Amino acid sequence: MRVLGVKRGINTSIKNIDNDSILCYHLIVNNKHRKVLKAVFSYPMQGMLEWKEIEALLTAIGAKTIEGRGSRVRFVFGKVVATFHRPHPEKDAKPYQVRDARTFLEAIGVKP
């Protein structure tokens, strides 16, 4: 059994993902990441989120980033994979991208 991303001195909630791994999902030590997580789960979406903030959140929780062709990017966490197209030329994430990020976070057991 392995523990993913445990840091000393941080309160963590543990959830079994598979038989061989444990996810500690309150690892987001950066306050900005906490705000982005709260904004992703807010409904209706309040204001606009920059795509780079969502990417930083997904990376902070331990999702592996795989660059694709053009603006395609994949995030992999365990057996869960999410594919996105980075918004361009704008920097703000579209509402469907925020919704898909929320779905990915829920699938891996991350909630605010």
PyRosetta script that sets phi, psi and omega in degrees:
from pyrosetta import init, pose_from_sequence

init()
pose = pose_from_sequence("MRVLGVKRGINTSIKNIDNDSILCYHLIVNNKHRKVLKAVFSYPMQGMLEWKEIEALLTAIGAKTIEGRGSRVRFVFGKVVATFHRPHPEKDAKPYQVRDARTFLEAIGVKP")
pose.set_psi(1, 135.6)
pose.set_omega(1, 178.4)
pose.set_phi(2, -123.8)
pose.set_psi(2, 150.1)
pose.set_omega(2, 179.4)
pose.set_phi(3, -107.3)
pose.set_psi(3, 129.3)
pose.set_omega(3, -176.5)
pose.set_phi(4, -94.5)
pose.set_psi(4, 121.0)
pose.set_omega(4, 168.2)
pose.set_phi(5, 66.0)
pose.set_psi(5, 38.5)
pose.set_omega(5, 179.2)
pose.set_phi(6, -83.3)
pose.set_psi(6, 133.9)
pose.set_omega(6, 176.3)
pose.set_phi(7, -118.0)
pose.set_psi(7, 143.6)
pose.set_omega(7, -179.0)
pose.set_phi(8, -70.9)
pose.set_psi(8, 139.4)
pose.set_omega(8, 173.9)
pose.set_phi(9, 84.2)
pose.set_psi(9, 8.9)
pose.set_omega(9, -179.6)
pose.set_phi(10, -115.3)
pose.set_psi(10, 132.9)
pose.set_omega(10, 175.3)
pose.set_phi(11, -68.4)
pose.set_psi(11, 128.2)
pose.set_omega(11, -177.4)
pose.set_phi(12, -125.4)
pose.set_psi(12, 148.0)
pose.set_omega(12, 170.9)
pose.set_phi(13, -106.4)
pose.set_psi(13, 135.1)
pose.set_omega(13, -173.8)
pose.set_phi(14, -113.7)
pose.set_psi(14, 136.2)
pose.set_omega(14, 179.8)
pose.set_phi(15, -137.1)
pose.set_psi(15, 134.0)
pose.set_omega(15, 178.0)
pose.set_phi(16, -73.4)
pose.set_psi(16, 127.6)
pose.set_omega(16, 177.2)
pose.set_phi(17, -98.3)
pose.set_psi(17, -56.9)
pose.set_omega(17, 174.6)
pose.set_phi(18, -127.0)
pose.set_psi(18, -178.0)
pose.set_omega(18, 176.1)
pose.set_phi(19, -69.6)
pose.set_psi(19, -23.6)
pose.set_omega(19, -173.6)
pose.set_phi(20, -106.9)
pose.set_psi(20, 3.7)
pose.set_omega(20, -179.5)
pose.set_phi(21, -143.9)
pose.set_psi(21, 154.1)
pose.set_omega(21, 177.9)
pose.set_phi(22, -126.7)
pose.set_psi(22, 135.6)
pose.set_omega(22, 178.5)
pose.set_phi(23, -103.7)
pose.set_psi(23, 125.3)
pose.set_omega(23, 172.7)
pose.set_phi(24, -103.8)
pose.set_psi(24, 106.4)
pose.set_omega(24, -166.6)
pose.set_phi(25, -104.4)
pose.set_psi(25, 7.2)
pose.set_omega(25, 171.9)
pose.set_phi(26, -106.5)
pose.set_psi(26, 48.8)
pose.set_omega(26, -176.6)
pose.set_phi(27, -93.9)
pose.set_psi(27, -5.6)
pose.set_omega(27, -172.3)
pose.set_phi(28, -73.9)
pose.set_psi(28, 97.1)
pose.set_omega(28, -174.6)
pose.set_phi(29, -83.4)
pose.set_psi(29, -21.5)
pose.set_omega(29, -178.7)
pose.set_phi(30, -78.9)
pose.set_psi(30, 129.7)
pose.set_omega(30, -179.9)
pose.set_phi(31, -63.1)
pose.set_psi(31, -33.7)
pose.set_omega(31, 178.4)
pose.set_phi(32, -63.0)
pose.set_psi(32, -39.5)
pose.set_omega(32, 177.6)
pose.set_phi(33, -63.3)
pose.set_psi(33, -39.0)
pose.set_omega(33, 177.9)
pose.set_phi(34, -62.5)
pose.set_psi(34, -41.1)
pose.set_omega(34, 178.9)
pose.set_phi(35, -65.4)
pose.set_psi(35, -41.1)
pose.set_omega(35, 178.7)
pose.set_phi(36, -65.6)
pose.set_psi(36, -41.9)
pose.set_omega(36, 178.1)
pose.set_phi(37, -59.9)
pose.set_psi(37, -43.9)
pose.set_omega(37, 178.2)
pose.set_phi(38, -63.7)
pose.set_psi(38, -40.7)
pose.set_omega(38, 179.8)
pose.set_phi(39, -67.1)
pose.set_psi(39, -37.4)
pose.set_omega(39, 179.3)
pose.set_phi(40, -64.1)
pose.set_psi(40, -37.2)
pose.set_omega(40, -178.1)
pose.set_phi(41, -89.0)
pose.set_psi(41, -3.5)
pose.set_omega(41, 178.7)
pose.set_phi(42, -76.8)
pose.set_psi(42, 143.7)
pose.set_omega(42, 177.6)
pose.set_phi(43, -140.2)
pose.set_psi(43, 126.4)
pose.set_omega(43, -4.2)
pose.set_phi(44, -70.4)
pose.set_psi(44, 158.9)
pose.set_omega(44, -177.5)
pose.set_phi(45, -62.6)
pose.set_psi(45, 129.4)
pose.set_omega(45, -178.5)
pose.set_phi(46, -100.7)
pose.set_psi(46, 118.6)
pose.set_omega(46, 179.4)
pose.set_phi(47, 71.1)
pose.set_psi(47, -170.7)
pose.set_omega(47, -179.0)
pose.set_phi(48, -111.3)
pose.set_psi(48, 143.1)
pose.set_omega(48, 175.2)
pose.set_phi(49, -106.7)
pose.set_psi(49, 138.2)
pose.set_omega(49, 174.2)
pose.set_phi(50, -77.3)
pose.set_psi(50, 141.2)
pose.set_omega(50, -178.3)
pose.set_phi(51, -60.1)
pose.set_psi(51, -37.4)
pose.set_omega(51, -178.2)
pose.set_phi(52, -63.7)
pose.set_psi(52, -27.6)
pose.set_omega(52, 176.3)
pose.set_phi(53, -69.4)
pose.set_psi(53, -39.6)
pose.set_omega(53, 177.5)
pose.set_phi(54, -67.2)
pose.set_psi(54, -43.4)
pose.set_omega(54, 176.7)
pose.set_phi(55, -59.1)
pose.set_psi(55, -43.1)
pose.set_omega(55, 179.6)
pose.set_phi(56, -63.0)
pose.set_psi(56, -38.9)
pose.set_omega(56, 177.3)
pose.set_phi(57, -62.5)
pose.set_psi(57, -49.4)
pose.set_omega(57, -178.4)
pose.set_phi(58, -62.4)
pose.set_psi(58, -37.5)
pose.set_omega(58, 177.7)
pose.set_phi(59, -68.9)
pose.set_psi(59, -38.8)
pose.set_omega(59, -178.7)
pose.set_phi(60, -64.4)
pose.set_psi(60, -32.5)
pose.set_omega(60, 180.0)
pose.set_phi(61, -82.1)
pose.set_psi(61, -5.0)
pose.set_omega(61, 174.6)
pose.set_phi(62, 106.9)
pose.set_psi(62, 9.7)
pose.set_omega(62, 177.2)
pose.set_phi(63, -73.3)
pose.set_psi(63, 136.3)
pose.set_omega(63, 178.1)
pose.set_phi(64, -82.9)
pose.set_psi(64, 135.2)
pose.set_omega(64, -179.2)
pose.set_phi(65, -98.3)
pose.set_psi(65, 129.2)
pose.set_omega(65, 176.5)
pose.set_phi(66, -122.0)
pose.set_psi(66, 116.3)
pose.set_omega(66, 179.8)
pose.set_phi(67, -77.4)
pose.set_psi(67, 137.9)
pose.set_omega(67, 176.6)
pose.set_phi(68, -112.4)
pose.set_psi(68, -162.7)
pose.set_omega(68, 177.7)
pose.set_phi(69, -74.4)
pose.set_psi(69, 142.2)
pose.set_omega(69, 177.1)
pose.set_phi(70, 62.0)
pose.set_psi(70, -123.5)
pose.set_omega(70, -176.7)
pose.set_phi(71, -99.5)
pose.set_psi(71, 9.7)
pose.set_omega(71, -178.3)
pose.set_phi(72, -76.2)
pose.set_psi(72, 138.0)
pose.set_omega(72, 177.2)
pose.set_phi(73, -143.6)
pose.set_psi(73, 140.0)
pose.set_omega(73, 177.9)
pose.set_phi(74, -116.6)
pose.set_psi(74, 145.6)
pose.set_omega(74, 173.5)
pose.set_phi(75, -120.0)
pose.set_psi(75, 129.6)
pose.set_omega(75, -177.2)
pose.set_phi(76, -122.3)
pose.set_psi(76, 129.0)
pose.set_omega(76, 174.8)
pose.set_phi(77, -136.9)
pose.set_psi(77, 108.5)
pose.set_omega(77, -175.2)
pose.set_phi(78, 63.9)
pose.set_psi(78, -121.2)
pose.set_omega(78, 179.6)
pose.set_phi(79, -100.3)
pose.set_psi(79, 1.9)
pose.set_omega(79, -177.7)
pose.set_phi(80, -95.1)
pose.set_psi(80, 128.0)
pose.set_omega(80, -178.6)
pose.set_phi(81, -124.7)
pose.set_psi(81, 134.9)
pose.set_omega(81, 175.1)
pose.set_phi(82, -126.6)
pose.set_psi(82, 133.3)
pose.set_omega(82, 179.7)
pose.set_phi(83, -113.5)
pose.set_psi(83, 132.8)
pose.set_omega(83, -179.6)
pose.set_phi(84, -132.0)
pose.set_psi(84, 159.4)
pose.set_omega(84, 166.3)
pose.set_phi(85, -110.6)
pose.set_psi(85, 125.7)
pose.set_omega(85, 178.1)
pose.set_phi(86, -65.6)
pose.set_psi(86, 137.9)
pose.set_omega(86, 178.9)
pose.set_phi(87, -69.4)
pose.set_psi(87, 138.7)
pose.set_omega(87, 176.4)
pose.set_phi(88, -152.1)
pose.set_psi(88, 146.2)
pose.set_omega(88, 0.6)
pose.set_phi(89, -80.2)
pose.set_psi(89, -5.4)
pose.set_omega(89, 179.9)
pose.set_phi(90, -71.0)
pose.set_psi(90, 162.7)
pose.set_omega(90, 177.3)
pose.set_phi(91, -104.0)
pose.set_psi(91, -13.2)
pose.set_omega(91, -178.4)
pose.set_phi(92, -82.2)
pose.set_psi(92, 141.2)
pose.set_omega(92, 177.9)
pose.set_phi(93, -75.1)
pose.set_psi(93, 141.7)
pose.set_omega(93, 176.6)
pose.set_phi(94, -75.8)
pose.set_psi(94, 155.1)
pose.set_omega(94, 180.0)
pose.set_phi(95, -55.8)
pose.set_psi(95, -36.9)
pose.set_omega(95, 179.8)
pose.set_phi(96, -69.7)
pose.set_psi(96, -28.0)
pose.set_omega(96, 177.0)
pose.set_phi(97, -71.7)
pose.set_psi(97, -38.2)
pose.set_omega(97, 176.4)
pose.set_phi(98, -65.2)
pose.set_psi(98, -42.8)
pose.set_omega(98, 178.1)
pose.set_phi(99, -61.5)
pose.set_psi(99, -42.7)
pose.set_omega(99, 179.2)
pose.set_phi(100, -67.6)
pose.set_psi(100, -35.1)
pose.set_omega(100, 175.9)
pose.set_phi(101, -65.0)
pose.set_psi(101, -40.4)
pose.set_omega(101, 177.0)
pose.set_phi(102, -62.0)
pose.set_psi(102, -43.2)
pose.set_omega(102, 178.9)
pose.set_phi(103, -62.0)
pose.set_psi(103, -42.2)
pose.set_omega(103, 178.3)
pose.set_phi(104, -63.1)
pose.set_psi(104, -45.7)
pose.set_omega(104, -179.8)
pose.set_phi(105, -62.8)
pose.set_psi(105, -40.3)
pose.set_omega(105, 177.7)
pose.set_phi(106, -64.7)
pose.set_psi(106, -38.8)
pose.set_omega(106, -178.6)
pose.set_phi(107, -63.9)
pose.set_psi(107, -30.3)
pose.set_omega(107, -179.6)
pose.set_phi(108, -97.4)
pose.set_psi(108, 3.4)
pose.set_omega(108, 173.4)
pose.set_phi(109, 89.6)
pose.set_psi(109, 19.7)
pose.set_omega(109, 179.8)
pose.set_phi(110, -99.6)
pose.set_psi(110, 127.2)
pose.set_omega(110, 177.1)
pose.set_phi(111, -140.1)
pose.set_psi(111, 152.7)
pose.set_omega(111, -179.8)
pose.set_phi(112, -67.6)
pose.dump_pdb("model.pdb")
